[in-house]
């Protein structure tokens, strides 16, 4: 690892301190530590940064084209945001938890001595599957793709207005109608995302080694509506069939919203891209699940 990029919210003083601490640790191993140049002023006005030269400042496009590793300091949301750019360039991510749960993070700030393992080969890379999203219009014979995106955790279709109003959604797989839901919405999650929004809505928890897609209705108005598990080869389509709601919202990883008009379809499949997570510690998925969830 010769070039390492630091990603965090440099508007928060505690995170600047954490990033500089990590940079100081990394410089002991002779690597170049970089961050985006638009963060330079934010960092240098921090008292802990005076006289410090551990970080190089480069344009963001250079950062992602040259970095061999992203170290992301923050919670799961920060890692989700970084994963979008990292996956396109096949850059692995090491998460350091500065949030509440930090389920995807590998280290806490008191475990920085483990960073040495990056330089002696004592680490592994975990491949996490992602979702591909396409939103098409209502033309069944020749649908036009209006939007393409991808997600690490989940794609959710909801009212999006903040008002608990039931919507109607039709779920199909491979062209066959599975069910029509009257609910607050519908979540399609990866195994990684099965411990996030999907779990909170009552969905199953999937081991990341399982190749599947998890579909979970949100507060369904039916005794028969249950979470479903599909193989990751499935082609899932969620159609807006609400009579009262002309427009719903498709939310990607809780961060980006797209409009889904009545009659339009959100097509969700497994993406060809993956998120690569660096692992420095040896533990099972279930041990980490117990440890993280016990913090609640």
C-alpha beads as a LAMMPS data file, in Angstrom:
LAMMPS data file: protein, C-alpha beads

296 atoms
295 bonds

1 atom types
1 bond types

-500.0 500.0 xlo xhi
-500.0 500.0 ylo yhi
-500.0 500.0 zlo zhi

Masses

1 110.0

Atoms # bond

1 1 1 0.000 0.000 0.000
2 1 1 1.836 3.092 -1.241
3 1 1 -1.012 5.606 -1.632
4 1 1 -3.854 5.762 0.893
5 1 1 -6.778 8.206 0.814
6 1 1 -8.512 9.448 3.966
7 1 1 -12.261 10.051 3.751
8 1 1 -14.303 11.637 6.531
9 1 1 -16.428 14.683 7.310
10 1 1 -13.716 17.293 7.799
11 1 1 -16.310 19.850 8.939
12 1 1 -16.359 18.109 12.340
13 1 1 -13.390 18.884 14.598
14 1 1 -13.278 15.456 16.270
15 1 1 -13.091 13.775 12.870
16 1 1 -10.256 16.053 11.763
17 1 1 -8.384 15.031 14.914
18 1 1 -9.059 11.366 14.197
19 1 1 -7.933 11.688 10.562
20 1 1 -4.670 13.396 11.552
21 1 1 -4.027 10.702 14.156
22 1 1 -4.499 8.001 11.509
23 1 1 -2.303 9.901 9.034
24 1 1 0.486 10.168 11.608
25 1 1 0.270 6.415 12.197
26 1 1 0.345 5.609 8.474
27 1 1 3.348 7.810 7.751
28 1 1 5.449 5.499 9.932
29 1 1 5.174 2.952 7.123
30 1 1 6.420 5.250 4.372
31 1 1 3.169 5.578 2.417
32 1 1 1.606 8.720 0.938
33 1 1 -1.558 9.803 2.749
34 1 1 -3.925 11.862 0.612
35 1 1 -7.229 13.661 0.883
36 1 1 -9.218 15.868 -1.458
37 1 1 -7.801 19.374 -1.850
38 1 1 -11.121 21.046 -0.984
39 1 1 -10.585 19.772 2.589
40 1 1 -7.259 21.565 3.023
41 1 1 -8.596 24.766 4.563
42 1 1 -10.882 22.824 6.921
43 1 1 -7.954 20.758 8.165
44 1 1 -5.361 23.533 8.469
45 1 1 -7.580 25.752 10.595
46 1 1 -7.766 22.950 13.167
47 1 1 -5.330 23.518 16.050
48 1 1 -4.113 19.914 15.905
49 1 1 -3.022 20.443 12.264
50 1 1 -0.523 23.265 12.871
51 1 1 2.871 22.329 11.506
52 1 1 1.669 18.899 10.401
53 1 1 2.693 17.604 6.977
54 1 1 1.397 14.035 6.988
55 1 1 -1.360 14.668 4.440
56 1 1 -1.045 15.483 0.723
57 1 1 -3.875 17.448 -0.878
58 1 1 -4.929 16.424 -4.388
59 1 1 -7.953 17.011 -6.664
60 1 1 -10.763 14.561 -6.005
61 1 1 -10.452 12.865 -9.414
62 1 1 -6.745 12.261 -8.723
63 1 1 -7.580 10.955 -5.265
64 1 1 -9.801 8.187 -6.627
65 1 1 -7.643 7.411 -9.646
66 1 1 -4.412 6.983 -7.660
67 1 1 -5.481 5.662 -4.245
68 1 1 -4.794 1.990 -3.568
69 1 1 -6.909 2.021 -0.412
70 1 1 -9.594 4.245 1.112
71 1 1 -9.602 4.607 4.871
72 1 1 -13.027 5.900 5.815
73 1 1 -13.524 7.426 9.265
74 1 1 -17.143 7.683 10.335
75 1 1 -20.290 5.637 10.600
76 1 1 -21.933 3.303 8.133
77 1 1 -23.380 6.230 6.162
78 1 1 -19.900 7.563 5.402
79 1 1 -18.778 4.120 4.238
80 1 1 -21.885 3.794 2.050
81 1 1 -21.117 7.111 0.371
82 1 1 -17.471 6.181 -0.219
83 1 1 -18.443 2.773 -1.594
84 1 1 -20.158 4.369 -4.589
85 1 1 -16.907 5.853 -5.910
86 1 1 -14.669 3.046 -4.672
87 1 1 -16.669 0.272 -6.361
88 1 1 -16.402 1.928 -9.774
89 1 1 -12.613 1.898 -9.459
90 1 1 -12.248 -1.374 -7.523
91 1 1 -10.564 0.349 -4.561
92 1 1 -10.795 -1.521 -1.232
93 1 1 -12.146 0.258 1.855
94 1 1 -11.023 0.070 5.475
95 1 1 -13.596 1.529 7.839
96 1 1 -12.688 3.095 11.193
97 1 1 -15.761 3.620 13.330
98 1 1 -16.525 7.137 14.545
99 1 1 -20.300 6.613 14.528
100 1 1 -22.775 4.857 16.807
101 1 1 -22.965 1.332 15.417
102 1 1 -20.365 1.211 12.645
103 1 1 -21.420 -2.231 11.524
104 1 1 -19.347 -2.140 8.320
105 1 1 -16.292 -0.606 9.988
106 1 1 -13.343 -2.836 10.842
107 1 1 -11.550 -0.834 13.532
108 1 1 -12.207 1.436 16.472
109 1 1 -9.853 4.339 17.180
110 1 1 -8.182 2.409 19.998
111 1 1 -7.175 -0.340 17.534
112 1 1 -4.912 1.684 15.232
113 1 1 -1.919 -0.536 15.985
114 1 1 -3.580 -3.094 13.689
115 1 1 -2.897 -0.792 10.726
116 1 1 0.571 -2.356 10.587
117 1 1 -1.053 -5.468 9.127
118 1 1 -1.801 -3.528 5.932
119 1 1 1.909 -3.401 5.221
120 1 1 2.897 -6.952 6.094
121 1 1 0.089 -8.667 4.220
122 1 1 -1.922 -9.797 7.255
123 1 1 -5.320 -8.837 5.917
124 1 1 -8.089 -10.177 3.703
125 1 1 -10.536 -8.538 1.312
126 1 1 -14.228 -9.296 1.629
127 1 1 -16.337 -8.908 -1.512
128 1 1 -19.783 -7.436 -0.809
129 1 1 -22.439 -7.659 -3.506
130 1 1 -24.253 -4.532 -4.695
131 1 1 -27.567 -3.758 -6.380
132 1 1 -28.160 -2.283 -9.806
133 1 1 -31.203 -0.016 -10.183
134 1 1 -32.930 1.025 -13.398
135 1 1 -36.118 3.080 -13.529
136 1 1 -38.199 2.676 -16.667
137 1 1 -41.415 4.268 -17.913
138 1 1 -44.760 2.497 -18.380
139 1 1 -44.278 1.481 -22.024
140 1 1 -44.387 -2.334 -21.739
141 1 1 -43.247 -3.042 -25.315
142 1 1 -40.294 -0.695 -25.429
143 1 1 -39.658 0.750 -21.955
144 1 1 -37.234 3.654 -21.791
145 1 1 -34.622 3.589 -19.031
146 1 1 -34.650 7.034 -17.404
147 1 1 -32.340 6.426 -14.438
148 1 1 -29.511 4.012 -13.614
149 1 1 -27.871 3.743 -10.212
150 1 1 -26.460 1.227 -7.745
151 1 1 -26.492 0.515 -4.013
152 1 1 -24.531 -1.386 -1.392
153 1 1 -27.266 -1.700 1.231
154 1 1 -30.727 -1.348 -0.256
155 1 1 -33.183 0.199 -2.643
156 1 1 -36.428 1.333 -0.984
157 1 1 -39.668 2.467 -2.646
158 1 1 -41.835 4.643 -0.372
159 1 1 -44.190 7.595 -0.232
160 1 1 -41.190 9.721 0.746
161 1 1 -43.360 12.523 2.101
162 1 1 -42.845 11.820 5.796
163 1 1 -46.584 11.098 6.084
164 1 1 -47.527 7.512 6.997
165 1 1 -49.758 6.974 3.972
166 1 1 -50.197 3.506 2.475
167 1 1 -49.025 3.016 -1.110
168 1 1 -49.637 0.195 -3.567
169 1 1 -46.707 -1.602 -5.176
170 1 1 -46.600 -4.566 -7.525
171 1 1 -43.609 -6.909 -7.195
172 1 1 -42.562 -9.134 -10.113
173 1 1 -39.669 -11.506 -10.673
174 1 1 -38.579 -12.441 -14.170
175 1 1 -41.834 -11.031 -15.560
176 1 1 -44.068 -13.039 -13.192
177 1 1 -46.162 -11.103 -10.678
178 1 1 -45.325 -12.198 -7.118
179 1 1 -47.655 -9.968 -5.109
180 1 1 -49.269 -6.547 -4.830
181 1 1 -48.534 -4.830 -1.528
182 1 1 -50.509 -2.231 0.351
183 1 1 -47.829 -0.941 2.701
184 1 1 -45.676 2.030 3.644
185 1 1 -43.179 0.799 1.081
186 1 1 -40.930 -2.026 -0.061
187 1 1 -37.213 -2.657 0.536
188 1 1 -34.895 -4.716 -1.654
189 1 1 -31.631 -5.344 0.201
190 1 1 -28.324 -7.095 -0.263
191 1 1 -27.026 -9.383 2.517
192 1 1 -24.943 -6.392 3.671
193 1 1 -28.082 -4.254 3.825
194 1 1 -30.089 -6.964 5.578
195 1 1 -28.767 -5.680 8.928
196 1 1 -29.822 -2.089 8.191
197 1 1 -33.216 -0.633 7.126
198 1 1 -34.502 -4.054 6.078
199 1 1 -33.877 -5.528 9.538
200 1 1 -35.604 -2.559 11.186
201 1 1 -38.667 -3.254 9.010
202 1 1 -38.762 -6.894 10.165
203 1 1 -36.731 -8.476 7.369
204 1 1 -34.470 -11.501 7.626
205 1 1 -30.761 -11.153 8.408
206 1 1 -28.618 -12.752 5.689
207 1 1 -25.036 -13.911 6.060
208 1 1 -22.923 -11.901 3.547
209 1 1 -21.658 -15.223 2.112
210 1 1 -25.194 -16.023 0.907
211 1 1 -25.927 -14.936 -2.670
212 1 1 -29.421 -13.536 -2.333
213 1 1 -31.727 -10.514 -2.506
214 1 1 -33.946 -9.736 0.497
215 1 1 -37.375 -8.187 -0.104
216 1 1 -39.143 -6.697 2.920
217 1 1 -42.505 -4.868 2.966
218 1 1 -42.622 -1.863 5.296
219 1 1 -45.606 -2.007 7.670
220 1 1 -47.796 -4.030 5.272
221 1 1 -51.570 -3.787 5.637
222 1 1 -51.991 -7.554 5.278
223 1 1 -51.586 -10.693 7.359
224 1 1 -50.176 -12.517 4.331
225 1 1 -47.337 -10.116 3.463
226 1 1 -44.016 -11.562 4.566
227 1 1 -40.336 -10.915 3.786
228 1 1 -39.079 -12.899 0.792
229 1 1 -35.631 -14.183 -0.178
230 1 1 -34.697 -14.437 -3.872
231 1 1 -31.551 -15.783 -5.534
232 1 1 -29.224 -13.006 -6.598
233 1 1 -29.849 -13.980 -10.220
234 1 1 -33.414 -12.663 -9.846
235 1 1 -34.711 -9.755 -11.937
236 1 1 -37.006 -7.885 -9.545
237 1 1 -39.408 -5.206 -10.725
238 1 1 -41.358 -2.891 -8.429
239 1 1 -44.166 -1.013 -10.188
240 1 1 -45.989 2.003 -8.801
241 1 1 -49.668 0.988 -9.042
242 1 1 -50.931 3.473 -6.421
243 1 1 -54.169 5.178 -7.413
244 1 1 -53.840 7.954 -4.829
245 1 1 -50.116 8.627 -5.293
246 1 1 -49.051 9.838 -8.712
247 1 1 -45.410 9.864 -7.641
248 1 1 -43.407 7.746 -5.189
249 1 1 -39.712 7.831 -4.357
250 1 1 -36.958 5.290 -4.885
251 1 1 -34.233 5.798 -2.273
252 1 1 -30.743 4.354 -2.749
253 1 1 -28.812 3.549 0.448
254 1 1 -30.864 6.136 2.327
255 1 1 -29.056 8.965 0.540
256 1 1 -30.262 9.513 -3.038
257 1 1 -33.893 9.848 -4.151
258 1 1 -35.406 9.226 -7.576
259 1 1 -38.998 9.762 -8.680
260 1 1 -41.183 6.773 -9.572
261 1 1 -44.351 7.899 -11.352
262 1 1 -47.563 5.905 -11.490
263 1 1 -47.123 2.990 -13.897
264 1 1 -43.342 3.275 -13.919
265 1 1 -41.055 0.421 -12.898
266 1 1 -37.942 0.164 -10.726
267 1 1 -35.892 -2.814 -11.931
268 1 1 -33.451 -4.170 -9.343
269 1 1 -30.800 -6.816 -9.979
270 1 1 -27.406 -7.771 -8.636
271 1 1 -24.758 -5.345 -9.896
272 1 1 -21.594 -6.437 -11.642
273 1 1 -19.741 -4.143 -9.216
274 1 1 -18.761 -5.111 -5.680
275 1 1 -17.611 -3.253 -2.594
276 1 1 -14.295 -4.526 -1.243
277 1 1 -13.922 -4.317 2.543
278 1 1 -10.534 -4.804 4.197
279 1 1 -10.525 -7.223 7.138
280 1 1 -7.693 -7.133 9.684
281 1 1 -9.337 -9.170 12.438
282 1 1 -10.446 -12.785 12.404
283 1 1 -14.022 -13.293 13.552
284 1 1 -17.229 -14.732 12.225
285 1 1 -20.136 -12.728 10.847
286 1 1 -22.233 -13.899 13.787
287 1 1 -19.716 -12.837 16.407
288 1 1 -19.625 -9.347 14.925
289 1 1 -23.416 -9.296 14.721
290 1 1 -23.692 -10.084 18.437
291 1 1 -21.010 -7.546 19.384
292 1 1 -22.440 -4.668 17.343
293 1 1 -26.100 -5.267 18.082
294 1 1 -25.453 -5.485 21.829
295 1 1 -24.557 -1.767 21.709
296 1 1 -28.159 -0.829 21.028

Bonds

1 1 1 2
2 1 2 3
3 1 3 4
4 1 4 5
5 1 5 6
6 1 6 7
7 1 7 8
8 1 8 9
9 1 9 10
10 1 10 11
11 1 11 12
12 1 12 13
13 1 13 14
14 1 14 15
15 1 15 16
16 1 16 17
17 1 17 18
18 1 18 19
19 1 19 20
20 1 20 21
21 1 21 22
22 1 22 23
23 1 23 24
24 1 24 25
25 1 25 26
26 1 26 27
27 1 27 28
28 1 28 29
29 1 29 30
30 1 30 31
31 1 31 32
32 1 32 33
33 1 33 34
34 1 34 35
35 1 35 36
36 1 36 37
37 1 37 38
38 1 38 39
39 1 39 40
40 1 40 41
41 1 41 42
42 1 42 43
43 1 43 44
44 1 44 45
45 1 45 46
46 1 46 47
47 1 47 48
48 1 48 49
49 1 49 50
50 1 50 51
51 1 51 52
52 1 52 53
53 1 53 54
54 1 54 55
55 1 55 56
56 1 56 57
57 1 57 58
58 1 58 59
59 1 59 60
60 1 60 61
61 1 61 62
62 1 62 63
63 1 63 64
64 1 64 65
65 1 65 66
66 1 66 67
67 1 67 68
68 1 68 69
69 1 69 70
70 1 70 71
71 1 71 72
72 1 72 73
73 1 73 74
74 1 74 75
75 1 75 76
76 1 76 77
77 1 77 78
78 1 78 79
79 1 79 80
80 1 80 81
81 1 81 82
82 1 82 83
83 1 83 84
84 1 84 85
85 1 85 86
86 1 86 87
87 1 87 88
88 1 88 89
89 1 89 90
90 1 90 91
91 1 91 92
92 1 92 93
93 1 93 94
94 1 94 95
95 1 95 96
96 1 96 97
97 1 97 98
98 1 98 99
99 1 99 100
100 1 100 101
101 1 101 102
102 1 102 103
103 1 103 104
104 1 104 105
105 1 105 106
106 1 106 107
107 1 107 108
108 1 108 109
109 1 109 110
110 1 110 111
111 1 111 112
112 1 112 113
113 1 113 114
114 1 114 115
115 1 115 116
116 1 116 117
117 1 117 118
118 1 118 119
119 1 119 120
120 1 120 121
121 1 121 122
122 1 122 123
123 1 123 124
124 1 124 125
125 1 125 126
126 1 126 127
127 1 127 128
128 1 128 129
129 1 129 130
130 1 130 131
131 1 131 132
132 1 132 133
133 1 133 134
134 1 134 135
135 1 135 136
136 1 136 137
137 1 137 138
138 1 138 139
139 1 139 140
140 1 140 141
141 1 141 142
142 1 142 143
143 1 143 144
144 1 144 145
145 1 145 146
146 1 146 147
147 1 147 148
148 1 148 149
149 1 149 150
150 1 150 151
151 1 151 152
152 1 152 153
153 1 153 154
154 1 154 155
155 1 155 156
156 1 156 157
157 1 157 158
158 1 158 159
159 1 159 160
160 1 160 161
161 1 161 162
162 1 162 163
163 1 163 164
164 1 164 165
165 1 165 166
166 1 166 167
167 1 167 168
168 1 168 169
169 1 169 170
170 1 170 171
171 1 171 172
172 1 172 173
173 1 173 174
174 1 174 175
175 1 175 176
176 1 176 177
177 1 177 178
178 1 178 179
179 1 179 180
180 1 180 181
181 1 181 182
182 1 182 183
183 1 183 184
184 1 184 185
185 1 185 186
186 1 186 187
187 1 187 188
188 1 188 189
189 1 189 190
190 1 190 191
191 1 191 192
192 1 192 193
193 1 193 194
194 1 194 195
195 1 195 196
196 1 196 197
197 1 197 198
198 1 198 199
199 1 199 200
200 1 200 201
201 1 201 202
202 1 202 203
203 1 203 204
204 1 204 205
205 1 205 206
206 1 206 207
207 1 207 208
208 1 208 209
209 1 209 210
210 1 210 211
211 1 211 212
212 1 212 213
213 1 213 214
214 1 214 215
215 1 215 216
216 1 216 217
217 1 217 218
218 1 218 219
219 1 219 220
220 1 220 221
221 1 221 222
222 1 222 223
223 1 223 224
224 1 224 225
225 1 225 226
226 1 226 227
227 1 227 228
228 1 228 229
229 1 229 230
230 1 230 231
231 1 231 232
232 1 232 233
233 1 233 234
234 1 234 235
235 1 235 236
236 1 236 237
237 1 237 238
238 1 238 239
239 1 239 240
240 1 240 241
241 1 241 242
242 1 242 243
243 1 243 244
244 1 244 245
245 1 245 246
246 1 246 247
247 1 247 248
248 1 248 249
249 1 249 250
250 1 250 251
251 1 251 252
252 1 252 253
253 1 253 254
254 1 254 255
255 1 255 256
256 1 256 257
257 1 257 258
258 1 258 259
259 1 259 260
260 1 260 261
261 1 261 262
262 1 262 263
263 1 263 264
264 1 264 265
265 1 265 266
266 1 266 267
267 1 267 268
268 1 268 269
269 1 269 270
270 1 270 271
271 1 271 272
272 1 272 273
273 1 273 274
274 1 274 275
275 1 275 276
276 1 276 277
277 1 277 278
278 1 278 279
279 1 279 280
280 1 280 281
281 1 281 282
282 1 282 283
283 1 283 284
284 1 284 285
285 1 285 286
286 1 286 287
287 1 287 288
288 1 288 289
289 1 289 290
290 1 290 291
291 1 291 292
292 1 292 293
293 1 293 294
294 1 294 295
295 1 295 296
